[in-house]
Each structure stands twice: as structure tokens, then as C-alpha cells.
Amino acid sequence: MKTRFIYVMVVLAAVLGLRGMFASADPKGDAVTLKGEVVDLWCYLEGGDHGAEHKQCAISCAKAGNPIGLVTDKGDIYVMMGMKDHQPGKEVLIDKMAETVTVEGTLVKKGGIQVVYVTAVK
């Protein structure tokens, strides 16, 4: 009886472990390289605030949990997220707020939203 219980627990742990591996799979989309300014989306969308004079506010907004975006020269806006499971964009970009950077990652589009899961920042 005790052996059977241990066997069931080992199998259950293995199944749950495999389920966790598949739940954190890589996002499905195209590999992209984009260049633009890192902005906090709250201020940028609400009032167009960006640039060096807005850097400290952008950092404060990012620390408060507001989403991070990338605005290209063409005016395209992308929401930035980390590649790790549930990683917010601020974890990979907070030190680049209000700066022009080049990001590499996976682009996912859905319902009019464009998200880049960032793998590298230059």
C-alpha cells in the first residue's frame, strides 16, 4: 500500500512537471528587430510625453507597473514584455527608459495589439 502511494505521488509529480514545461512555452510569432524609443505607455498614450525630459517620470511610471512600449520613427507602437514566463517589460527595459534602442524578439499580434517578447536589447 505504501509503495503504491509513493508510486502515485512520483507519477503525479512528473505529470505536473511536464505540464509546467508546456505552459511556459515560447510565444508564437515572427522574429523581429525593431529600433525605437522606450516609453511608458501611460504618459505616452495619455499626453504624448516622451524624450529625455520625461525620463525620470517614465522610470517612476515603469516602477509603478505601467506597461512599457517601444515607439518607432514611423509612429508604430509595440508593447514590450520579457521572454521569461510572465516577465514584465520593465524587467528588461527600465534602465533604457526614454532612450533609443534596438530590440530583438518575437512579435505577436492579436486584436490590434502588437507585443514584442524581448530576447535582446542593444
N, C-alpha and C positions, 0 to 999 in steps of 0.2 A: 504494500500500500504506500509506504513512504517513498519507495523507489519510483513508483508511478507518479506521485505528486511532483517529485523532483524532475522527472522527465517532462511532464506537462509544463512546468514552470520554465524549463530551458527552451522548449519549443515556442512557448508564448513570448519569451524574451527575444528569440530570433525573429519571429514574425513582426513584432513591434519595431525591432531594429531595422529590418528591411523596409517597413512602411515609412519610417522616418527618413531613410535614404531617398526614397522616391518622392516624398513630399517636398524635399528641398532641391528638386531638380532645377537645372539651368533654365532660364526663361527662353521661350521660343521666339526667334526673330532674326533679323539681319544684323550682321556685324557692321558697325559704323565707326567712323572717325569724324568728330564734329569740333569746330572751333567757335568759341563764343564767350560771352561774359557770364560769370556765375552770379546769379541774383537770388534774393529771397523773393519768392513768388507773391507773398502778401503785399509788400510795398510796390513791387514792380507792376502787378496787375491792378492794384488799387489806385496808384498815383503816378506810375511810370518811373518811380525812384530807382536809380542805379548809378554806377560810376564810383570813382574814388571818394567823392564827398559823402557817399552813402555807405561806405564800407563798415563803419562801426555799428550803424543801425542794422545792416544786413547780417552781421555776425550775431548781434543780440537776437534778431528775429529767428535766425537758424538755431541758436541755442534754446530758444523758447519752443522749438518744434515745428516752426513754419516750414513748408516744403521748399526745397532748393530747385532752381531751374537754370537752364542754360539758354541764353538768347543769342542767336547768330546774327551776323551782319545783315542778313535778309529779313530779320524780324521773326524768324521761326523760334518757337518756344518749346523746350523739352524739359520734362520733369526728370530730375536726377535721382537715382536710387543706387545703393550699393549692390554688389553681386551676391554677397552673403545673404542667407535666408533672413528676410525681414529687416535688412540693414537700411536705415535712412540715408538719404543723400548727404546729410551734414557730416556723417562719419568719414566720408571720403573727400568732401569739398570745403569744409568750413574754413580751412586755412587759405582758401583761394577766393573767398567772397569778394565781389567787385573787381575781380581780375579776369583778363582774357586768358583762356586755357584751351588746350586741345584734349578732348576726352575720347577714349576708345571704349566700346562696349556693345551691348546688344540692344537694338531698337525694337520696341514693341508698341504697336498702335492698336487702339481699341476705342470705339465710340468717340472719336475726335480727340483723344488724348494721345500724346506721344511721350513715351517713357524710355530713358536710356538707363540700362543696368550697367554701371561703370566698372570697367576692369582696369583702366589705366588713366592717369591724369598727367599731362605734360604742360 
